[in-house]
Amino acid sequence: MTRLHGRRRIDPLLPVALGVIGGLVLTWLHHPRVGMYAIAAALGAAALLRLLLAPSDAGLLVVRSRLVDVVALGILGAAVAVVASVTPFPPPAG
């Protein structure tokens, strides 16, 4: 973590990771489509954060160049959303 005027900043990876974990929990609780959309949204948010934040502020979202990171996260998010929309999931039992 870096410091800004004596305060700790939250690494942008934390809310992204929480979004992915939330999507996985939803999927585990028999809501696969909603869970996959949550994961896709978290990946899209990661791409947007990586695009907008300076490399010193983007924290652990920085892997390669900005363009490569944004494109990779965007493609992954879009792919998860497409899979969620075209996969015929059975209705939850109960």
C-alpha positions in Angstrom: 0.0 0.0 0.0 1.2 3.5 -0.7 0.5 6.5 1.4 -1.0 9.7 0.4 -0.7 12.5 3.0 -0.4 10.0 5.8 -3.6 8.0 4.8 -3.6 4.5 3.4 -5.3 4.1 0.0 -7.2 1.0 -0.8 -5.7 -0.9 -3.7 -8.1 -1.0 -6.6 -7.7 -4.7 -6.8 -9.6 -5.2 -3.5 -13.0 -4.1 -4.7 -12.5 -6.0 -8.0 -11.5 -9.2 -6.1 -14.6 -8.7 -3.8 -16.8 -8.4 -6.8 -15.4 -11.7 -8.3 -15.7 -13.5 -5.0 -19.3 -12.2 -4.7 -20.0 -13.5 -8.2 -18.6 -16.9 -7.3 -20.7 -17.1 -4.1 -23.8 -16.2 -6.2 -22.9 -19.0 -8.6 -22.4 -21.4 -5.8 -25.8 -20.5 -4.4 -27.4 -21.7 -7.6 -27.7 -18.4 -9.4 -25.0 -19.0 -12.1 -26.2 -16.4 -14.6 -26.3 -13.6 -12.0 -23.0 -14.7 -10.6 -21.3 -14.7 -14.0 -22.7 -11.2 -14.7 -21.3 -10.0 -11.4 -17.9 -11.5 -12.3 -18.1 -9.8 -15.8 -19.0 -6.5 -14.1 -16.0 -6.8 -11.8 -13.7 -7.4 -14.7 -15.2 -4.5 -16.6 -14.7 -2.3 -13.5 -11.1 -3.5 -13.4 -10.6 -2.5 -17.0 -12.1 0.9 -16.4 -10.0 1.5 -13.2 -6.9 0.5 -15.1 -7.8 2.9 -17.9 -8.5 5.9 -15.7 -6.0 5.5 -12.8 -2.3 6.5 -13.0 0.0 3.5 -12.8 1.1 4.6 -9.3 -2.5 4.6 -8.2 -3.6 1.4 -10.0 -1.7 -0.8 -7.6 -1.9 -4.5 -8.4 -4.0 -3.9 -11.5 -0.8 -3.0 -13.3 0.5 -6.1 -15.0 1.7 -5.0 -18.4 1.2 -1.8 -20.4 -2.1 0.1 -19.9 -3.4 -0.9 -23.3 -2.7 -4.6 -22.8 -4.2 -4.6 -19.3 -7.4 -2.8 -20.4 -7.9 -4.9 -23.5 -7.3 -8.2 -21.7 -9.6 -7.3 -18.8 -12.3 -6.0 -21.2 -12.1 -9.1 -23.4 -12.3 -11.4 -20.3 -15.3 -9.5 -18.9 -17.1 -9.5 -22.3 -16.4 -13.2 -22.7 -17.8 -14.1 -19.3 -20.9 -12.0 -20.1 -21.4 -13.7 -23.4 -21.0 -17.2 -21.8 -23.5 -16.2 -19.1 -26.1 -15.0 -21.7 -25.9 -17.9 -24.1 -25.6 -20.8 -21.7 -28.9 -22.6 -20.9 -28.7 -23.0 -17.1 -31.3 -25.1 -15.5 -33.7 -23.4 -13.1 -32.8 -23.6 -9.4 -34.4 -26.6 -7.7 -36.7 -25.9 -4.9 
